[in-house]
Amino acid sequence: MNPVVTETDRRDFDRHGFVVLESVIDSATLDILREECAVFVARTDAWLDDRGIDTFGITHRGKRYFIPNRYRDSDRMRRFVFGEAMRAITTAFLGDAVFLFNEQWVVKGAEQGMKFAWHQDSGYVNFRDPGNTHRPYLTCWTALDDMTRENGTISVMPHERVGSREKVFAHRVEPGTNDLVGYEGDDPGVLIEAPAGSVAVFSSTSLHRSDANTTTRLRRAYLTQYTREPLTSSNGELWGQAVPFVAEGRFVYDPTTDVATRRSR
């Protein structure tokens, strides 16, 4: 895998806050990610069963799953998260220093997959830590399925249509879904329809949303997020992860030292 990010891609990202790199992940890697996704959805269902619940945060059993920070449980996931494709993409937009901040499966169930409200990824950080002043980070949203209006693909709001590249808007909790909502206007944004293997790359300050999945198949994406430097909270503590990936343009990830405590879920 060696996706090429062009100067046009960089200019579009700088102007709009997002760009779509079509068909840059090969089919063999997609098959691996789909297999891993199934494993972690099944584990999440078992975790919910053990607790007798159907909702945990923004995860709703059978409808919508957000399953974060499981890559340490899978060598195959590590090879993608810290692989050549992500190195090429992240260094193109972040420069020669890159840290992993977060990764998660985002899955919508067939026929009942829930929508997801307009929000900024940085909005989730600032909602929990209002004094946070982090620099925007990078989200790489890898499509494991062909993404369409019908299966609930994402829509992204161009920066120029909200008048800001770095502002983090106030977010409120939406009752029932537990979503955070950062925009309630009429602009529909730009619908991202792209084949499996495409990567939508957007800033953590880019507003985005998704509709329900009304098809008979799952809608699966794998989301990895990267920063230029460790992201810290307003009191100086580490926020999320800060796993070294690239330093001075060189690959530096070392799996032997990446031994953070694994979560049971």
Secondary structure, DSSP 4 states (H G I P E B T S, - for coil): --PPPPHHHHHHHHHHSEEEETT-S-HHHHHHHHHHHHHHHHHHHHHHHHHT-SEETTEETTTEEEEES-GGG-HHHHHHHTSHHHHHHHHHHH-S-EEEEEEEEEEE-TTTBPPEEEE-HHHHHHHH-TT--PPP-EEEEEESS-B-TTTT-EEE--HHHHT-SSPPPP-EEPTTT--EE---SS---EE--B-TT-EEEEETTS-EEE--B-SSS-EEEEEEEEESS--B-TTS-B-S--EEEEETTEE---TTT--PPPP--
